[in-house]
């Protein structure tokens, strides 16, 4: 047990662990010690001198960000001596700082502005001409104004320690000192933008938000990132229905302050000029605009006619629709259309993992577990590029707790730089390579094993058997690609399983089989683009597509229905760790409807009774009927992540593992959403592809 000490801060006696920094001890009792350079979780800098406090029996003021709490210590954080010191510090910082708050993007959110308002002097004793340096554009995402920089070094530390990139450094000295990219005049990095959000002033600003709005002019909506499967919370700042920016400065959600390039800058696809906003119907060989009533009536009639004659449907769902939409789609297909031909693009074999874990409790790791586990084993994934939040958690765990990470990959990955051991493997030999790590892993009290699409089917069972053989607590993460890849499996968007991995009453066609079928009467794609890299075998099939853009599949369609994106709808999604989180609508795009509403209107037009199609009602049904989804609503409603429980027994049927294939997106690509993001396409990709140093 940690040794405790008793100290007094501003007359309040508190108990804290020995070694706790005074700035943190004060925070626990509601006392704020202001600081610019200090940032929890990163190395101590003691550069700004804003956090000076008075300590009884010490002749000089002490920096609260580096001063450890000691037994009997008496600290004063707001004495006249301290206030005068802070006033002098601010006066010095403002010596060369431009007074351009009315045009600075950080206006209203600037820590320096707040401190000057609280402690600042009414006038300055420095009358010399301010030193000025011109603003620089480091990349399409990041701008730097050296005149505003107060040299707190937060940006350098977050890039080096938090991301492991080291893209920033310091050049020159004294008044000429500047933060500078390692490549001189431009950034070659993850373009995550964390340096922008962590900056206490307006020195670093966003290329997508510059001079657009003020924080008090916008509504701020917390939702889940639309891109990868890690499930980061992102706060969208909305003005007049348009997304102005995305960040997570309040550090809420499973990701804290972290967001990657896609989460912080990849939202602009929502307002792309290429967004579909009117239904399209094929007439005389061309897609022409139509009303919603005309398009829905046409689709409903065709669906009804094909169903009446016993025709053949093919239904393809998406890993980006909500749980409610995925559940309703499979219900529409199976109960409404009477077809078992339903599938989606699978990027990880979670079904085989749940089957192998039958009878085990608490065997699935959460995002939080990656920060506390004693060891982690990463198999077949370039984690920093494919799953940036999970990589961020492992790196933070290594920095703060000294955890050990082991990598088994087909090429170099960023985790190698701090890994206890790294192993390369030939394709198909991942499991064989694990024997080399058995002794190392068995030394740790807990292990989290993360594996990509190269481990599937029987190899997943072998992996779990390997974990059992270690004799320690082992948890698993099946890595998948997109925001609701896990939810699509859980909701039954497969031809083998219904919701909750119950064996389907009738096993229909898989996605490749639907594409190859020559006798398909209807092909219905909801949020998916299967014809991007394939052909539809049935030339006469009636194709219906619900989509944001005129993709390859939409161009082949007979009817295209413009759908809302994840940032325009309510509902839930499940991340790759199996944690359910809440989507909340923020942006507004004229003319579109959510996929759930489109399906509900089609069901109504066809006279089908599939239940009320509001997200709340469908999620109620999911909680009642889908195994593992009877989660606690207060956790989700308040912005938390509720872990689902795996099935308790072995699955009645095993999945078709030949269908599991990752798209191998990088930090800057994300299927069709990434294609239509100008910001992501404008960035210089570094390193440019997976498994590249």
C-alpha positions in Angstrom: 0.0 0.0 0.0 1.3 3.5 -0.9 2.6 5.6 2.0 0.3 8.5 2.8 1.2 12.0 3.9 -0.9 14.8 5.5 -0.5 18.4 4.2 -2.4 21.6 4.4 -3.3 23.6 1.2 -5.0 27.0 1.7 -6.0 26.0 5.2 -7.5 22.7 4.2 -5.9 19.6 5.6 -5.7 16.7 3.1 -4.2 13.2 2.8 -2.4 12.2 -0.3 0.0 9.5 -1.5 3.6 10.5 -0.8 5.1 11.9 -4.0 1.8 13.3 -5.3 2.5 16.6 -7.0 1.1 19.6 -5.1 -0.8 20.8 -8.3 -2.6 17.4 -8.3 -3.2 17.3 -4.6 -4.8 20.7 -4.7 -7.0 19.7 -7.6 -8.5 16.9 -5.5 -9.9 19.4 -3.0 -11.2 21.8 -5.7 -8.3 24.3 -5.7 -6.9 25.2 -9.1 -3.2 26.1 -9.4 -2.9 27.7 -12.8 -0.2 26.4 -15.2 0.6 26.6 -18.8 3.3 24.0 -19.3 1.9 21.3 -17.0 -0.3 18.7 -18.6 -1.4 15.6 -16.7 0.2 12.4 -18.1 3.2 14.0 -19.7 6.8 14.7 -18.5 7.3 17.7 -16.2 8.7 20.9 -17.8 8.5 23.6 -15.1 8.9 26.2 -17.9 6.1 28.7 -17.5 6.4 29.5 -13.7 2.7 30.2 -13.5 2.1 27.5 -10.9 4.4 29.0 -8.2 3.1 28.5 -4.7 4.3 29.6 -1.3 5.4 26.9 1.1 5.9 27.5 4.8 9.5 27.5 5.8 10.8 27.6 2.2 12.5 30.9 1.4 11.4 31.0 -2.3 8.2 30.3 -4.2 8.1 26.8 -5.5 6.6 25.4 -8.8 3.6 23.4 -7.8 3.9 21.2 -10.9 7.1 19.6 -9.8 6.8 19.9 -6.0 6.0 16.5 -4.4 3.7 16.5 -1.4 5.4 15.9 1.9 4.3 15.2 5.5 3.4 18.4 7.3 3.8 20.7 4.3 1.8 23.9 4.5 1.0 25.4 1.0 -0.5 28.7 0.1 -1.7 29.0 -3.5 -3.3 32.4 -3.4 -1.2 34.5 -1.0 -0.4 38.1 -2.0 3.2 37.0 -2.8 1.9 34.3 -5.1 -0.6 36.6 -6.8 2.2 39.2 -7.4 4.4 36.5 -8.9 1.7 35.4 -11.3 1.0 38.9 -12.3 4.7 39.4 -13.1 4.8 36.1 -15.1 1.9 37.2 -17.2 3.4 40.6 -17.8 6.6 38.9 -19.0 4.7 36.4 -21.3 2.8 39.4 -22.9 6.1 41.2 -23.7 6.0 39.9 -27.2 2.6 38.3 -27.3 0.4 40.0 -29.9 -2.8 41.5 -28.5 -4.9 40.1 -31.3 -7.6 38.3 -29.3 -10.5 39.5 -31.5 -9.1 37.6 -34.5 -7.3 34.7 -32.8 -9.1 31.3 -33.2 -8.4 30.6 -29.5 -10.4 33.6 -28.4 -12.8 32.5 -25.6 -10.9 29.3 -25.0 -7.4 30.7 -24.4 -5.8 29.8 -21.0 -3.5 32.8 -21.3 -6.6 35.1 -21.8 -8.3 33.6 -18.8 -5.2 34.1 -16.6 -4.7 37.7 -17.7 -8.3 38.4 -16.9 -7.8 36.9 -13.5 -4.3 38.1 -12.5 -3.1 40.4 -15.2 -1.9 44.0 -14.7 -3.7 46.9 -16.3 -0.6 48.1 -18.0 2.9 46.8 -18.9 6.3 48.2 -18.0 7.7 46.9 -21.3 7.6 49.6 -23.9 9.9 48.1 -26.5 8.7 47.1 -29.9 7.4 43.6 -29.9 9.5 40.9 -31.6 7.4 39.5 -34.5 7.7 36.4 -36.7 5.4 35.5 -39.5 2.8 32.8 -39.2 3.8 29.5 -40.8 1.7 26.7 -42.4 3.2 23.4 -41.5 0.5 21.3 -43.2 -3.1 21.6 -44.5 -4.1 20.8 -40.9 -1.7 22.8 -38.7 -0.7 26.5 -38.7 1.8 28.0 -36.3 2.1 31.6 -35.2 5.4 32.0 -33.4 4.5 35.4 -32.0 1.7 33.9 -29.9 3.8 30.9 -28.7 4.6 31.0 -25.0 7.1 28.0 -25.2 5.3 25.7 -22.9 6.5 22.7 -24.9 3.2 20.9 -24.5 3.0 20.2 -28.3 6.5 18.7 -28.4 5.7 16.4 -25.5 2.4 15.2 -26.7 3.9 14.4 -30.2 6.9 12.7 -28.8 5.6 10.9 -25.7 1.9 10.5 -26.5 2.1 9.5 -30.2 5.7 8.4 -30.4 6.2 10.5 -33.6 8.6 13.2 -32.5 7.6 15.6 -35.3 8.3 18.8 -33.4 11.3 20.4 -31.7 12.8 23.7 -30.6 15.1 25.9 -32.6 17.0 29.1 -31.7 17.2 30.6 -28.3 15.8 33.4 -26.2 13.3 35.7 -27.9 14.0 34.0 -31.3 13.1 30.5 -30.0 10.4 28.7 -32.0 8.7 25.4 -32.2 9.8 23.8 -35.5 8.9 20.6 -37.4 11.6 18.0 -37.5 11.5 18.3 -41.3 12.2 22.0 -41.2 9.3 23.6 -42.8 6.6 21.0 -42.9 5.1 18.2 -40.9 5.4 14.5 -41.7 3.4 13.0 -39.0 0.0 11.5 -38.0 -1.7 14.9 -38.5 -3.7 14.1 -35.4 -4.0 17.7 -34.4 -3.4 17.0 -30.7 -0.7 19.7 -30.7 -3.5 22.2 -31.6 -5.9 21.2 -28.9 -3.2 20.9 -26.2 -1.8 24.3 -27.0 -2.9 26.7 -24.2 -2.9 29.7 -26.5 -3.5 30.4 -30.2 0.0 29.6 -31.4 -1.2 26.4 -33.1 -4.5 26.6 -35.1 -6.6 24.2 -37.2 -6.6 24.5 -41.0 -10.2 23.4 -41.1 -11.5 25.8 -38.4 -9.4 29.0 -38.9 -11.5 32.2 -38.8 -14.8 30.4 -39.1 -16.6 30.8 -35.8 -16.4 31.5 -32.1 -17.1 28.8 -29.4 -20.1 30.7 -28.0 -21.7 30.8 -31.5 -21.8 27.0 -31.8 -23.7 24.1 -30.2 -21.4 21.3 -29.0 -22.6 17.7 -29.6 -20.8 14.7 -28.2 -21.0 11.7 -30.5 -18.8 8.8 -31.8 -16.3 9.1 -34.6 -17.7 7.8 -37.9 -14.4 6.2 -39.1 -12.5 3.3 -37.5 -13.7 0.7 -35.0 -12.0 2.1 -31.9 -15.1 4.2 -30.9 -13.5 7.5 -30.0 -15.9 10.1 -28.7 -15.7 13.3 -30.7 -17.4 16.6 -29.8 -18.8 18.3 -32.9 -19.1 22.1 -32.9 -22.2 22.9 -34.9 -23.4 26.2 -36.3 -26.5 26.4 -38.4 -26.4 22.7 -38.9 -22.8 22.7 -40.3 -19.9 21.1 -38.5 -17.3 23.8 -37.8 -14.8 21.5 -36.0 -14.3 18.3 -34.1 -12.3 17.8 -30.9 -12.5 16.2 -27.5 -11.1 18.9 -25.3 -13.3 18.0 -22.3 -11.5 14.6 -22.2 -14.7 12.7 -21.9 -15.4 9.2 -23.4 -13.1 6.2 -23.6 -10.4 8.2 -25.5 -9.8 11.1 -23.2 -8.1 13.9 -25.1 -7.1 11.6 -28.0 -8.3 11.9 -31.5 -6.5 10.8 -34.7 -6.6 12.7 -38.0 -9.9 11.1 -39.1 -11.6 11.9 -35.8 -10.4 15.6 -35.7 -10.3 16.5 -39.4 -12.2 13.8 -41.3 -15.7 15.1 -40.7 -15.8 17.3 -43.9 -17.3 14.5 -46.0 -20.6 15.4 -44.4 -20.7 18.7 -46.3 -19.1 17.5 -49.4 -20.4 19.0 -52.7 -20.9 15.4 -53.9 -23.4 14.5 -51.1 -26.6 13.0 -52.4 -29.5 15.1 -51.3 -32.3 13.9 -53.7 -33.5 10.4 -54.5 -32.4 9.2 -58.0 -34.5 6.9 -60.2 -33.2 5.3 -63.4 -35.3 6.3 -66.4 -34.3 5.6 -70.0 -30.9 4.3 -68.8 -30.1 7.5 -66.8 -30.4 8.3 -63.1 -32.6 11.3 -62.7 -33.9 13.2 -59.6 -37.2 12.1 -58.1 -39.3 12.8 -55.1 -39.0 10.7 -52.0 -42.6 9.5 -52.4 -42.0 8.4 -56.0 -38.7 6.6 -55.2 -40.1 4.8 -52.1 -43.3 3.8 -53.9 -41.2 2.3 -56.8 -38.9 0.3 -54.4 -41.8 -0.9 -52.3 -43.7 -2.1 -55.4 -40.7 -3.9 -56.8 -39.9 -5.5 -53.5 -43.6 -6.6 -53.1 -43.8 -8.0 -56.7 -40.6 -10.0 -56.3 -41.6 -11.3 -52.9 -45.0 -12.3 -54.3 -43.6 -14.4 -57.1 -41.0 -16.0 -54.8 -38.1 -14.1 -56.4 -34.5 -13.9 -55.1 -33.3 -11.0 -52.9 -29.7 -10.1 -52.0 -29.3 -7.7 -49.0 -26.0 -6.2 -48.1 -25.6 -4.2 -44.9 -22.8 -1.9 -43.6 -20.3 -1.8 -40.8 -21.0 2.0 -40.5 -24.8 1.9 -39.9 -26.0 2.0 -36.3 -26.9 -1.1 -34.3 -30.5 -0.2 -34.6 -30.3 0.1 -38.4 -28.3 -3.2 -38.7 -30.9 -5.0 -36.5 -33.8 -3.6 -38.4 -32.3 -4.4 -41.8 -31.8 -8.1 -41.0 -35.3 -8.2 -39.6 -36.6 -6.5 -42.7 -34.8 -9.1 -44.9 -35.7 -12.2 -42.9 -39.2 -11.3 -41.8 -40.3 -8.7 -44.3 -38.8 -10.1 -47.5 -38.5 -13.7 -46.5 -34.9 -14.0 -47.6 -31.8 -15.4 -45.8 -29.4 -13.8 -48.3 -27.9 -11.1 -46.0 -24.3 -10.2 -45.3 -21.8 -7.4 -44.8 -18.1 -7.0 -45.4 -16.3 -8.6 -42.5 -12.9 -7.4 -41.3 -12.3 -9.6 -38.2 -13.4 -13.0 -37.0 -15.2 -12.1 -33.8 -17.5 -15.1 -34.1 -14.7 -17.6 -33.8 -13.3 -15.7 -30.8 -16.6 -15.9 -29.0 -16.9 -19.6 -29.8 -13.4 -20.2 -28.5 -14.1 -18.2 -25.3 -17.3 -20.2 -24.5 -17.7 -20.6 -20.8 -15.1 -17.9 -19.9 -16.1 -14.7 -18.1 -14.5 -11.3 -18.6 -12.3 -12.5 -21.4 -12.9 -9.6 -23.7 -10.7 -6.6 -23.1 -12.1 -3.0 -23.0 -10.2 0.1 -24.2 -9.5 0.9 -20.5 -7.9 -2.5 -20.0 -5.2 -1.6 -22.5 -4.1 1.2 -20.1 -3.9 -1.1 -17.1 -2.7 -4.5 -18.3 0.7 -5.6 -17.4 1.5 -6.9 -20.9 0.0 -6.7 -24.4 0.6 -8.9 -27.4 -0.2 -7.4 -30.8 -0.6 -9.9 -33.7 -1.0 -9.1 -37.4 -1.8 -5.4 -37.1 0.0 -2.1 -37.7 -1.8 -0.9 -34.6 -0.7 2.8 -34.6 -2.2 3.2 -38.1 -5.1 0.9 -38.1 -6.2 1.3 -34.4 -4.7 4.6 -33.2 -6.6 4.8 -29.9 -5.6 1.3 -28.9 -2.0 2.1 -29.8 -2.3 5.4 -27.8 -3.5 3.4 -24.7 -0.7 0.9 -24.9 1.9 3.7 -25.2 0.4 5.6 -22.2 0.5 2.3 -20.2 4.2 1.9 -21.1 5.0 5.4 -20.0 3.0 5.5 -16.8 3.0 1.9 -15.6 6.0 0.3 -17.4 3.9 -2.3 -19.1 5.5 -4.7 -21.7 4.3 -4.9 -25.3 5.1 -7.7 -27.7 4.6 -7.5 -31.4 4.2 -10.3 -34.0 3.8 -8.6 -37.3 4.8 -9.0 -40.9 6.7 -5.8 -41.0 8.0 -2.9 -38.8 5.4 -1.1 -36.7 5.7 1.9 -34.3 5.2 -0.3 -31.3 8.6 -1.9 -32.0 10.3 1.2 -30.7 9.2 0.4 -27.1 8.3 -3.2 -27.4 9.9 -5.7 -25.0 10.2 -8.0 -28.0 9.3 -8.0 -31.7 8.9 -10.9 -34.0 8.4 -11.0 -37.8 6.4 -13.8 -39.4 5.7 -15.2 -42.8 2.0 -15.1 -43.9 0.0 -17.9 -42.2 2.6 -18.6 -39.5 1.4 -16.2 -36.8 0.4 -18.9 -34.3 3.6 -20.8 -34.8 5.6 -17.7 -33.9 3.9 -17.4 -30.5 5.9 -20.2 -28.9 8.9 -17.9 -28.8 7.0 -15.6 -26.5 5.4 -18.1 -24.1 8.1 -17.7 -21.4 8.1 -13.9 -21.6 4.3 -13.6 -21.5 3.8 -16.0 -18.6 5.8 -13.8 -16.3 3.1 -11.1 -16.4 0.1 -11.0 -14.1 -2.2 -10.0 -16.9 -2.0 -10.0 -20.7 -4.2 -8.5 -23.5 -4.0 -10.2 -26.9 -5.0 -8.1 -29.9 -5.2 -9.8 -33.3 -6.1 -8.8 -36.8 -7.7 -10.5 -39.8 -4.7 -12.8 -40.3 -5.9 -14.8 -37.3 -9.2 -16.5 -38.0 -11.1 -19.7 -37.8 -9.1 -22.6 -36.2 -6.2 -20.2 -35.6 -8.4 -18.2 -33.2 -9.0 -21.4 -31.1 -5.3 -22.1 -31.1 -4.6 -18.5 -30.0 -7.1 -18.9 -27.0 -5.5 -22.3 -26.2 -2.1 -20.5 -26.2 -3.5 -17.9 -23.8 -4.9 -20.5 -21.5 -1.4 -22.2 -21.4 0.2 -19.1 -20.0 -1.4 -19.6 -16.6 -2.2 -15.9 -16.2 -5.2 -13.6 -16.8 -5.7 -13.2 -20.5 -8.2 -11.0 -22.4 -8.7 -10.6 -26.1 -9.5 -8.0 -28.7 -10.6 -9.0 -32.2 -9.5 -6.0 -34.4 -12.0 -4.8 -37.0 -12.1 -1.9 -39.5 -15.1 0.4 -39.2 -17.2 2.2 -36.6 -19.7 -0.5 -36.2 -18.0 -3.6 -37.6 -18.5 -5.4 -34.3 -22.2 -4.3 -34.1 -22.9 -5.6 -37.6 -21.8 -9.1 -36.5 -23.7 -8.8 -33.2 -26.9 -7.7 -34.9 -27.0 -10.6 -37.3 -25.9 -9.0 -40.6 -24.5 -12.4 -41.8 -26.0 -15.3 -43.6 -24.9 -17.7 -40.9 -26.2 -15.9 -37.8 -29.2 -14.0 -36.6 -28.9 -11.4 -33.8 -26.7 -12.5 -30.9 -25.0 -15.3 -33.0 -28.1 -17.5 -32.9 -27.8 -19.9 -35.9 -29.9 -18.5 -38.8 -33.0 -20.6 -39.5 -32.0 -20.8 -43.1 -28.5 -20.3 -44.3 -28.5 -17.9 -47.3 -26.0 -16.6 -49.7 -22.8 -14.8 -48.5 -21.8 -11.4 -50.1 -19.5 -13.0 -52.7 -22.2 -15.5 -53.6 -24.8 -12.8 -54.0 -22.5 -10.9 -56.3 -21.8 -14.0 -58.4 -25.4 -15.1 -58.6 -26.9 -14.9 -62.1 -30.5 -15.2 -61.0 -30.8 -12.4 -58.4 -34.0 -10.3 -58.8 -33.2 -7.6 -56.3 -29.9 -6.4 -54.9 -30.3 -4.0 -51.9 -27.2 -2.3 -50.5 -27.6 -0.2 -47.3 -24.5 1.9 -46.7 -22.2 -0.5 -48.5 -20.2 -0.3 -51.7 -19.6 -3.9 -52.7 -19.2 -3.0 -56.4 -16.1 -0.9 -55.8 -14.0 -4.0 -56.4 -16.5 -6.5 -57.8 -19.1 -7.0 -60.5 -22.7 -7.9 -60.1 -23.4 -11.2 -61.8 -27.1 -10.7 -62.4 -27.5 -8.1 -65.2 -31.2 -8.0 -64.7 -31.3 -7.4 -60.9 -33.2 -4.4 -59.6 -30.5 -2.5 -57.6 -31.5 -0.3 -54.7 -28.8 1.7 -52.8 -28.9 3.8 -49.7 -25.8 5.9 -49.7 -24.2 9.3 -49.0 -22.4 9.5 -52.4 -22.7 8.3 -55.9 -20.4 5.4 -55.4 -19.6 2.6 -57.8 -22.6 0.6 -56.5 -24.9 3.6 -56.6 -24.0 4.3 -60.2 -25.2 0.8 -61.0 -28.5 1.3 -59.1 -32.0 1.6 -60.4 -33.0 3.7 -57.3 -30.6 5.6 -55.1 -31.9 6.9 -51.7 -29.8 9.6 -50.0 -28.9 8.5 -46.5 -27.7 10.4 -43.4 -24.2 10.0 -42.1 -23.4 8.9 -38.5 -23.0 12.6 -37.6 -26.7 13.2 -38.5 -28.4 10.4 -36.7 -29.1 9.1 -33.2 -28.5 5.5 -32.2 -25.8 3.3 -30.9 -22.6 1.7 -32.2 -20.4 -1.1 -30.8 -16.6 -0.7 -31.0 -14.0 -3.4 -31.7 -13.8 -4.2 -28.0 -17.5 -4.8 -27.7 -18.4 -1.5 -25.9 -21.7 0.1 -26.8 -21.8 3.9 -27.1 -24.4 6.5 -28.1 -24.5 8.4 -31.4 -26.1 11.8 -31.2 -27.2 13.8 -34.2 -25.4 17.1 -34.7 -25.0 18.1 -38.4 -28.0 18.7 -40.7 -28.0 18.0 -44.4 -31.1 18.8 -46.4 -32.9 16.1 -48.3 -31.5 13.0 -46.6 -33.0 10.5 -44.3 -31.5 8.0 -41.8 -31.2 4.5 -43.0 -33.6 3.4 -40.2 -36.2 5.9 -41.4 -35.9 4.8 -45.0 -36.4 1.2 -44.0 -39.3 2.1 -41.8 -41.0 4.0 -44.6 -40.4 1.1 -47.0 -41.9 -1.3 -44.5 -45.0 1.0 -44.1 -45.3 1.3 -47.9 -45.3 -2.5 -48.2 -47.7 -3.0 -45.4 -45.2 -4.8 -43.2 -45.5 -4.8 -39.4 -41.8 -4.8 -38.3 -42.4 -2.5 -35.3 -41.8 1.2 -34.6 -38.6 2.3 -36.3 -37.4 5.0 -33.9 -33.9 4.4 -32.6 -35.1 4.2 -29.0 -37.8 1.6 -29.7 -35.5 -0.5 -31.8 -32.8 -0.4 -29.1 -35.4 -1.5 -26.5 -36.0 -4.6 -28.7 -32.3 -5.2 -29.1 -31.8 -5.1 -25.3 -34.7 -7.6 -24.9 -33.7 -10.0 -27.7 -30.0 -9.9 -28.5 -27.8 -11.8 -26.1 -25.3 -9.7 -24.3 -27.0 -6.3 -25.1 -29.1 -5.9 -22.0 -26.6 -3.2 -21.0 -27.2 -0.4 -18.4 -28.9 2.5 -20.2 -27.6 5.2 -17.8 -24.0 4.4 -18.9 -24.8 5.0 -22.5 -27.1 8.0 -22.1 -24.5 9.8 -20.1 -21.9 9.3 -22.8 -20.2 6.2 -21.4 -19.3 2.9 -22.9 -21.2 -0.2 -21.8 -19.4 -3.5 -22.4 -21.4 -6.3 -23.9 -21.1 -9.9 -22.7 -20.2 -12.7 -25.0 -22.4 -15.7 -25.6 -22.1 -18.2 -22.8 -21.9 -21.4 -24.9 -20.3 -22.5 -28.1 -21.9 -21.4 -31.3 -24.2 -23.8 -33.1 -22.5 -23.1 -36.5 -19.1 -21.7 -37.3 -18.5 -18.7 -39.5 -17.2 -18.7 -43.0 -13.7 -17.4 -42.3 -12.9 -17.0 -46.0 -15.0 -13.8 -45.9 -12.9 -12.1 -43.3 -10.6 -9.5 -44.8 -9.4 -6.2 -43.6 -9.4 -3.2 -45.9 -6.0 -2.3 -44.3 -6.9 1.4 -44.1 -4.2 3.7 -42.8 -4.6 6.8 -40.6 -5.6 8.8 -43.7 -8.0 6.4 -45.5 -11.4 5.2 -44.5 -13.3 3.6 -47.4 -15.7 5.9 -49.2 -15.8 8.4 -46.3 -12.1 8.9 -46.6 -12.4 9.3 -50.3 -14.7 12.3 -49.9 -12.8 14.0 -47.2 -10.8 16.9 -48.6 -8.7 17.3 -45.5 -7.6 13.7 -45.3 -6.8 13.7 -49.0 -4.8 16.9 -48.7 -2.5 15.6 -46.0 0.9 14.1 -46.7 0.7 10.5 -45.7 3.5 9.4 -43.4 4.7 6.7 -43.5 2.3 6.2 -46.5 1.4 2.6 -46.0 1.2 -0.2 -43.4 4.3 -1.8 -42.0 6.6 0.9 -43.2 9.2 2.7 -41.1 
